[in-house]
């Protein structure tokens, strides 16, 4: 089995924590630095330090702390109940005490500090045969410093740009702000170093290779266009993206190819392709065998934050409150907007585009046999013909080819003609008569949304109807059954940058750099055709004249929904404003303040720790 970087991380964390904790109390004789010189001045200790720079990725991807700030409060998602309300509705809960922001701030600066420490010790480290060999390792630190500075500048704006290690220099108690342009200058400089010196291939799964550096640099150049010099940075983004697109064999990358049974997009998310995926450029690599991760098995909980109400409404029809396949139904956080379900994705039963079906679960199966009673039929306005119908149990022991952990998992038996289907949440509307005769709970857009608006229904206005507003399709990326370890944990690798996004970066950059629609449409159609079966790929082709920024914004949603980037996409494309949100997702637009909500509040824990908090300010919060 291919080794994972976590297997090395587990060994070095204890050693590194000793050095880091010692460094918090530097005295005049600087004794701890002498100790660190011995540790990090040798190749083995230095490489352990580099390994530690990866750790904090695990506190972002697959965790609620990073999902809410990057997906909520956009055109795509609304909050369920009070969960994530600060981000989803720009409510008062979005303040300096928010725990999610504290995690992002703390993990980013912690990683940057470790990277700065590695960069400092690289000047004298022993044990490398050549400078090139050393730089290949050091480039990982430069990449991760750039990645974390990118997180900081997009979430918080121009804050503190740190290039020195507090382990070496001591703590800066009166920091000053740097401009966003200064952040980007350092990010780009770091990534150029990484592109030059990283190896083309790595032996450890999850370790950064050259393809990750080019992918992040293309993304950074494109995002930099929001600060001005649009054509300059768009051209750089295009050239960098094309380096990856035009050299697949060099970087061992390729889009998955459709056939007549499965689209390339479906193959991308297949569990069988997860651990050696040709489209993944930069991943959070997970040890799914022994749990040697910074939080052991506590990984990949993304799926449970997007679940509908399978514990009460769904349970009435046979679903379970907890599920190996779906997750924990009591951890619900986000539900899709009407705009996402019916305007971004085509609201038809059998579209050529498979991306809705591969992005969302909209069929939920019974965990136990359930017979439809007259009371259920009356409450849910069902036809008398369904009374007495038994929705069949679908649980069975999964074969290793289906689930690595051989769990009892839904969708194993009684699947013919959907006889085990308990809850059905399509994004297309079914006429009322047909729906009444379907022996399952059905919630389509007409049940969820107010007619003629992009708002979910207020159940109080429909006292005679069942309350179905929390029965919706569930985002299911990062949920392949093969790696469902428990009803909480999913142990697949999570892509942070993937090749599909690079095609969209190239297309957007081509539009920004001279409105080259002919070049842009080639990249767009390549992606769109791979999203269909080969027999229907011609239905996916669009014309060059259709390609503009608004089209690409929707295309990014179709391709990248739920992948932790919608908020910064809206920010870059000038759509993170009240007028746009009022139109696409009104609940997000209600409290939105133009200008203010382009950045987040700075955590109080940081402001309380510095001596110049008043002068430093808090981004208008």
C-alpha positions in Angstrom: 0.0 0.0 0.0 1.3 3.5 -0.8 2.8 5.2 2.1 1.1 8.4 3.4 2.8 11.5 4.8 0.8 11.0 8.0 2.9 7.9 8.9 5.9 10.2 9.1 4.0 13.0 10.8 2.9 10.8 13.6 6.6 10.1 14.5 7.8 13.7 14.3 5.0 15.6 16.2 6.1 14.7 19.7 9.7 15.7 18.9 8.7 18.9 17.3 6.3 20.0 20.1 9.1 19.7 22.6 11.2 22.1 20.6 8.3 24.5 20.0 7.2 24.7 23.6 10.8 25.2 24.8 11.1 28.1 22.4 8.3 30.1 24.1 10.7 31.2 26.8 13.9 32.4 25.2 16.3 33.8 27.7 19.2 36.2 27.1 21.7 33.3 26.6 19.3 31.8 23.9 20.0 28.3 25.1 17.0 26.8 23.3 18.2 28.1 20.0 21.4 26.2 20.5 19.3 23.1 21.1 17.3 23.8 18.0 20.4 24.4 16.0 21.4 20.8 16.8 18.0 19.5 16.0 17.1 21.4 12.8 20.6 21.9 11.6 20.8 18.2 10.6 18.9 16.7 7.7 16.7 14.4 9.8 15.5 17.1 12.2 15.1 19.7 9.4 12.9 17.3 7.4 10.9 16.6 10.5 10.3 20.3 10.8 9.2 20.4 7.1 6.8 17.5 7.8 5.2 19.5 10.7 4.3 22.3 8.3 1.6 20.0 6.8 -0.2 19.4 10.1 -2.6 22.3 10.1 -4.2 21.3 6.8 -6.0 18.7 8.8 -7.8 21.3 10.9 -9.3 23.0 7.8 -10.4 20.6 5.1 -13.2 18.3 6.0 -14.0 20.3 9.1 -16.8 22.8 9.8 -14.3 25.5 10.8 -13.3 25.9 7.1 -16.6 24.9 5.4 -18.7 27.7 6.9 -16.4 30.7 6.0 -15.8 29.4 2.5 -19.3 28.1 1.4 -21.9 29.9 3.6 -23.0 33.4 2.9 -22.7 32.9 -0.9 -25.2 32.3 -3.7 -25.1 28.5 -3.0 -26.1 27.7 0.5 -28.4 28.6 3.4 -28.0 27.6 7.0 -30.1 25.0 8.7 -31.6 26.4 11.8 -29.1 28.5 13.7 -26.1 26.6 12.5 -23.5 28.8 10.9 -25.8 31.8 11.0 -23.0 34.3 11.3 -21.5 33.3 8.0 -24.7 32.3 6.2 -26.6 35.5 7.1 -23.8 37.9 8.0 -25.5 38.1 11.4 -24.2 39.4 14.7 -22.6 36.0 15.4 -20.0 36.9 12.8 -17.7 38.7 15.3 -14.2 38.5 16.8 -15.3 35.7 19.1 -16.2 33.3 16.3 -14.4 30.0 16.8 -14.2 29.1 13.1 -12.2 32.3 12.3 -9.9 31.6 15.3 -9.1 28.2 13.8 -8.3 29.6 10.4 -6.2 32.5 11.9 -4.4 30.3 14.4 -3.6 27.4 12.0 -2.4 29.7 9.2 -0.1 31.7 11.4 1.1 28.5 13.2 2.1 27.0 9.8 3.7 30.2 8.6 5.8 30.3 11.7 7.0 26.7 11.2 7.7 27.5 7.5 9.7 30.6 8.6 11.7 28.5 11.0 12.5 26.0 8.3 13.5 28.8 5.9 15.8 30.2 8.6 17.6 26.9 9.3 17.9 26.0 5.6 20.9 28.3 5.3 23.1 26.0 7.4 21.5 22.6 7.4 23.8 19.7 7.0 23.4 16.4 5.3 22.4 17.3 1.7 24.7 16.4 -1.1 23.8 19.4 -3.3 22.0 22.8 -3.0 19.4 21.5 -5.4 18.6 18.6 -3.1 18.1 20.9 -0.2 16.0 23.3 -2.2 13.7 20.5 -3.3 12.8 20.0 0.3 12.8 23.7 1.3 10.4 24.4 -1.5 7.7 22.6 0.5 8.0 25.2 3.2 7.8 28.0 0.7 4.7 26.5 -0.9 2.9 26.0 2.5 3.8 29.6 3.6 2.3 30.9 0.4 -0.8 28.7 0.8 -1.4 30.0 4.3 -0.7 33.6 3.4 -3.3 33.2 0.6 -5.9 32.0 3.2 -5.1 34.9 5.4 -5.2 37.7 2.8 -8.5 36.5 1.3 -10.3 36.0 4.6 -8.8 38.9 6.6 -7.3 41.3 4.0 -4.0 43.1 4.7 -3.0 41.8 8.2 0.4 40.8 9.5 2.8 39.5 6.9 5.3 37.5 8.8 8.7 36.4 7.3 10.6 35.7 10.6 10.1 32.9 13.1 9.0 33.8 16.6 10.9 30.7 17.7 14.1 32.5 16.6 13.2 36.2 16.9 10.7 36.2 19.8 7.1 37.3 19.7 6.1 40.6 18.1 3.7 42.2 20.5 3.1 45.3 18.4 2.5 44.1 14.8 1.8 46.3 11.9 -0.3 45.6 8.9 0.9 45.0 5.4 -1.1 45.7 2.3 -2.8 43.0 0.3 -0.4 43.8 -2.6 2.5 43.1 -0.3 0.9 39.8 0.7 0.5 38.8 -2.9 4.1 39.8 -3.8 5.4 37.4 -1.2 3.0 34.7 -2.1 4.0 34.8 -5.8 7.7 35.0 -4.9 7.3 31.9 -2.7 5.4 30.0 -5.3 7.9 30.8 -8.1 10.6 29.2 -5.8 8.3 26.2 -5.3 7.7 25.8 -9.1 11.4 25.9 -9.8 12.6 23.6 -7.0 9.9 21.1 -6.1 10.3 17.6 -7.6 7.9 16.6 -10.4 6.9 13.5 -8.4 6.9 12.6 -4.7 7.0 9.2 -3.1 4.8 10.0 -0.1 1.1 10.4 -0.7 0.0 14.0 0.2 3.5 15.4 -0.2 3.6 18.6 -2.4 5.0 18.2 -5.9 5.6 20.7 -8.7 2.0 20.3 -10.1 0.6 21.7 -6.8 2.9 24.7 -7.0 1.8 25.5 -10.6 -1.9 24.9 -9.6 -1.7 27.3 -6.7 0.3 29.9 -8.6 -2.3 29.9 -11.4 -5.1 30.3 -8.8 -3.2 33.1 -7.0 -2.5 35.0 -10.2 -6.2 34.9 -11.1 -7.3 36.0 -7.6 -4.8 38.9 -7.7 -6.7 40.4 -10.6 -9.2 41.7 -8.1 -6.6 44.2 -6.9 -5.9 45.7 -10.3 -3.5 45.2 -13.2 -6.1 42.8 -14.5 -4.6 41.9 -17.9 -1.1 41.5 -16.5 -2.1 38.9 -13.9 -4.7 37.3 -16.1 -2.0 36.6 -18.7 0.2 35.1 -16.0 -2.7 33.0 -14.7 -3.3 31.7 -18.2 0.3 30.9 -18.9 0.7 29.1 -15.6 -2.5 27.1 -16.1 -1.5 26.1 -19.6 1.8 24.8 -18.3 -0.2 22.1 -16.5 -2.9 21.6 -19.2 -0.4 21.3 -22.0 2.1 18.9 -20.2 0.0 16.1 -18.7 2.7 13.4 -19.0 5.3 15.7 -17.4 3.2 16.2 -14.3 1.4 12.9 -14.3 -2.0 14.5 -14.6 -5.1 13.9 -16.7 -8.8 14.5 -16.8 -10.8 11.3 -16.4 -12.4 10.3 -19.7 -16.1 9.5 -20.1 -17.5 6.4 -21.7 -21.1 5.2 -22.4 -21.7 4.0 -18.8 -19.9 6.6 -16.6 -18.9 10.2 -17.1 -15.4 11.4 -16.4 -16.7 13.6 -13.6 -18.2 10.5 -11.9 -14.9 8.7 -12.2 -13.2 11.7 -10.6 -15.2 11.1 -7.4 -15.1 7.3 -7.5 -13.6 5.8 -4.3 -11.5 3.5 -6.4 -9.7 6.5 -7.9 -9.4 8.5 -4.6 -5.9 7.5 -3.4 -4.2 7.8 -6.8 -6.2 10.4 -8.6 -4.9 11.9 -11.8 -6.9 15.1 -11.4 -5.7 15.9 -7.8 -2.9 18.4 -7.8 -2.7 19.1 -4.1 -4.5 16.9 -1.5 -5.0 16.5 2.2 -3.6 12.9 2.3 -5.3 10.7 4.9 -4.1 7.5 6.4 -7.2 5.3 6.1 -5.6 2.1 7.3 -4.1 2.9 10.7 -5.5 6.3 11.5 -2.1 8.0 11.7 -3.5 11.5 11.3 -3.1 14.5 13.5 -6.6 13.8 14.9 -6.5 10.1 14.3 -9.8 8.9 12.8 -11.5 12.3 13.2 -11.4 13.1 9.5 -13.6 13.9 6.6 -16.8 15.0 8.4 -17.9 17.3 5.5 -20.7 15.0 4.4 -22.7 15.3 7.7 -22.9 19.1 7.6 -25.0 19.0 4.4 -27.5 16.4 5.4 -31.3 16.9 5.3 -33.5 15.9 8.2 -33.2 12.2 8.1 -33.6 11.9 11.8 -37.3 13.0 12.1 -39.1 13.6 8.8 -36.9 11.0 7.1 -37.2 8.5 9.9 -41.0 8.5 9.5 -40.3 7.0 6.1 -37.5 4.6 7.1 -34.2 6.5 7.1 -31.8 6.4 10.1 -30.6 9.3 12.2 -27.1 8.1 11.8 -25.8 6.3 8.8 -22.5 4.9 7.6 -23.2 6.1 4.1 -24.7 9.5 4.8 -23.3 10.6 8.2 -24.8 12.0 11.3 -28.2 13.7 10.6 -28.0 15.7 13.8 -24.9 17.7 12.6 -26.8 19.5 9.8 -25.4 22.9 8.8 -26.0 23.9 5.2 -28.7 23.4 2.6 -28.6 24.3 -1.1 -30.2 27.5 -2.3 -32.9 27.5 -5.0 -30.4 29.3 -7.2 -27.9 26.5 -7.0 -30.5 23.7 -7.4 -32.6 25.2 -10.2 -30.5 27.9 -12.0 -26.9 26.6 -11.8 -27.9 23.0 -12.3 -30.6 22.1 -14.9 -33.9 21.3 -13.1 -34.7 18.3 -15.4 -35.0 14.6 -14.7 -32.3 13.4 -17.0 -29.8 16.1 -18.0 -26.8 15.3 -20.1 -24.7 17.0 -17.4 -24.0 14.4 -14.7 -22.6 16.9 -12.2 -25.8 17.4 -10.2 -26.2 13.7 -9.8 -22.5 13.3 -8.9 -22.5 16.3 -6.5 -25.7 15.6 -4.6 -27.4 12.7 -3.0 -31.1 13.0 -3.7 -32.1 9.4 -3.0 -32.0 8.3 0.6 -32.7 4.6 1.4 -34.4 2.9 4.3 -32.3 1.6 7.2 -35.3 -0.6 8.2 -38.5 -1.8 6.5 -41.3 0.7 6.7 -45.0 0.2 5.8 -46.9 3.3 4.7 -49.9 3.8 6.9 -53.1 5.8 6.4 -51.9 8.4 8.9 -48.7 8.9 6.9 -50.6 9.1 3.6 -53.0 11.8 5.1 -50.2 13.8 6.7 -48.2 13.9 3.5 -51.1 14.1 1.0 -50.5 10.7 -0.5 -52.9 8.9 -2.7 -54.7 5.9 -1.1 -52.9 3.6 -3.5 -49.7 3.8 -1.5 -51.2 2.8 1.8 -49.9 -0.6 2.8 -46.8 -0.4 0.6 -43.6 -1.5 2.4 -40.4 0.4 1.8 -37.8 -2.3 2.1 -34.7 -2.4 4.3 -31.5 -1.9 2.2 -28.9 -2.5 4.9 -26.4 -5.4 4.2 -22.8 -6.2 4.8 -20.7 -4.4 2.2 -18.0 -6.2 0.3 -14.5 -4.8 0.4 -14.9 -3.5 -3.1 -17.7 -1.3 -1.8 -16.5 -0.4 1.6 -12.9 -0.7 2.8 -14.1 -1.3 6.4 -16.8 -3.9 5.4 -19.6 -2.0 7.2 -23.3 -2.6 7.1 -24.2 0.1 4.7 -27.2 1.3 2.8 -27.7 0.6 -0.9 -26.7 -3.0 -0.8 -30.0 -4.9 -1.1 -33.6 -4.3 -2.3 -32.6 -1.8 -4.8 -34.4 -3.0 -7.8 -36.9 -0.4 -9.0 -36.0 1.6 -5.9 -38.1 -0.6 -3.6 -36.0 0.6 -0.7 -36.2 4.3 -1.6 -37.5 6.2 1.5 -36.8 9.9 0.7 -36.5 11.5 -2.8 -35.4 15.1 -3.2 -34.9 15.9 -6.9 -34.0 19.3 -8.2 -36.8 19.1 -10.8 -40.5 19.6 -10.1 -42.9 16.6 -10.3 -46.6 17.3 -10.8 -48.8 16.9 -7.7 -50.8 13.9 -8.9 -47.8 11.9 -9.9 -46.0 12.8 -6.6 -49.0 11.7 -4.5 -48.7 8.2 -6.0 -45.0 7.8 -5.3 -44.5 5.4 -2.3 -41.9 7.5 -0.5 -41.4 11.0 0.9 -40.9 13.4 -2.1 -39.6 17.0 -1.6 -39.0 18.8 -4.9 -38.4 22.6 -5.4 -42.2 23.3 -5.4 -42.3 21.9 -1.8 -39.2 23.8 -0.7 -39.4 27.3 -2.2 -41.8 30.2 -2.4 -43.2 30.4 -6.0 -41.4 33.1 -8.1 -38.7 33.8 -5.4 -35.4 32.3 -4.3 -36.6 32.0 -0.7 -37.3 28.8 1.2 -41.0 28.6 2.3 -42.0 29.9 5.7 -43.9 26.9 7.1 -46.1 29.1 9.2 -47.7 30.4 6.0 -48.6 26.8 5.0 -50.2 25.3 8.1 -52.0 22.6 6.1 -48.9 21.3 4.4 -46.1 19.1 5.8 -43.0 21.1 6.7 -40.5 19.8 4.1 -38.0 22.8 4.0 -35.3 20.7 5.7 -35.7 17.8 3.2 -33.3 18.7 0.4 -30.5 17.2 -1.7 -27.2 16.7 0.2 -23.8 17.6 -1.1 -21.9 14.3 -1.3 -18.4 15.1 -2.6 -15.8 13.6 -0.2 -18.2 10.8 0.6 -17.4 7.8 -1.6 -18.7 4.7 0.2 -15.3 2.9 0.0 -13.9 5.1 2.7 -16.9 5.6 5.0 -15.2 4.5 8.2 -18.1 5.3 10.6 -21.2 7.5 10.7 -18.9 10.5 11.4 -15.6 9.8 9.6 -14.6 9.5 6.0 -11.0 8.5 5.3 -10.6 9.4 1.7 -8.1 12.0 0.5 -9.5 15.5 0.0 -8.5 17.5 -3.1 -7.5 21.1 -2.3 -6.6 22.0 -5.9 -7.5 19.8 -8.8 -7.1 19.8 -12.6 -10.7 20.7 -13.4 -10.3 24.0 -11.7 -7.2 24.8 -13.7 -9.2 24.5 -16.9 -11.7 27.0 -15.5 -8.8 29.3 -14.4 -7.5 29.2 -17.9 -10.9 30.1 -19.4 -11.5 33.0 -17.0 -8.0 34.3 -17.5 -8.5 34.2 -21.3 -11.6 36.3 -21.0 -9.9 38.8 -18.7 -6.9 39.0 -21.0 -8.4 40.4 -24.1 -11.8 38.6 -24.1 -10.4 35.6 -26.0 -13.7 33.7 -26.1 -12.3 31.2 -28.6 -9.6 30.0 -26.3 -11.9 30.1 -23.3 -14.6 28.0 -24.9 -12.1 25.2 -25.7 -11.3 24.8 -22.0 -14.9 25.0 -21.0 -16.1 22.5 -23.5 -13.4 20.0 -22.6 -14.7 20.1 -19.0 -18.4 20.1 -20.0 -18.0 17.1 -22.3 -16.2 15.1 -19.6 -19.3 15.7 -17.4 -21.5 13.7 -19.8 -21.6 10.2 -21.1 -20.0 10.0 -24.5 -23.3 9.4 -26.2 -24.5 12.8 -24.9 -21.4 14.9 -24.9 -22.5 16.9 -27.9 -25.4 18.2 -25.8 -22.9 19.9 -23.5 -21.1 22.0 -26.1 -21.5 25.7 -25.8 -20.6 28.5 -28.3 -17.7 30.9 -27.9 -20.2 33.8 -27.8 -21.8 32.4 -24.6 -18.6 32.6 -22.6 -18.3 35.5 -20.3 -17.6 36.0 -16.6 -21.2 35.4 -15.5 -21.3 32.1 -17.5 -18.0 31.0 -15.9 -19.2 31.8 -12.4 -22.1 29.4 -12.9 -19.7 26.9 -14.6 -17.5 27.1 -11.5 -20.5 26.3 -9.3 -21.4 23.3 -11.5 -17.8 22.0 -11.3 -16.6 23.0 -7.9 -19.7 23.2 -5.6 -18.8 22.4 -2.0 -15.0 22.5 -2.5 -14.3 25.4 -0.1 -13.9 28.2 -2.6 -17.2 29.8 -3.5 -16.8 32.8 -1.2 -13.5 33.9 -2.7 -14.8 33.2 -6.2 -17.6 35.7 -5.6 -15.1 38.1 -4.1 -12.8 37.9 -7.2 -15.6 38.2 -9.7 -17.2 41.2 -8.1 -20.3 39.4 -7.0 -19.8 39.5 -3.2 -22.2 42.4 -2.8 -25.7 43.0 -1.5 -27.3 43.4 -4.9 -26.1 40.0 -6.2 -26.9 38.1 -3.0 -30.4 39.7 -2.8 -31.0 38.3 -6.3 -29.5 34.8 -5.9 -29.8 34.0 -2.2 -31.9 36.7 -0.4 -31.3 35.4 3.1 -27.5 36.0 2.6 -28.1 39.4 1.2 -30.4 40.7 4.0 -27.6 41.8 6.4 -24.8 42.1 3.9 -22.9 45.4 4.1 -21.0 46.2 0.9 -17.3 46.7 1.6 -17.4 45.5 5.2 -18.2 41.9 4.5 -15.4 41.5 2.0 -13.2 40.6 4.9 -13.7 38.8 8.3 -13.3 40.1 11.8 -9.9 39.4 13.4 -10.1 37.0 16.3 -10.3 38.6 19.7 -7.7 36.2 21.1 -5.1 37.9 18.8 -6.2 41.4 19.6 -6.1 40.7 23.3 -2.5 39.4 23.0 -1.0 42.5 21.3 -0.2 45.9 22.8 -1.5 48.0 19.9 -5.0 46.5 19.3 -6.6 49.9 19.0 -4.3 51.1 16.3 -4.4 47.7 14.6 -8.1 47.8 14.2 -10.6 45.0 13.4 -11.7 45.3 9.8 -14.7 47.4 10.6 -16.3 45.0 13.0 
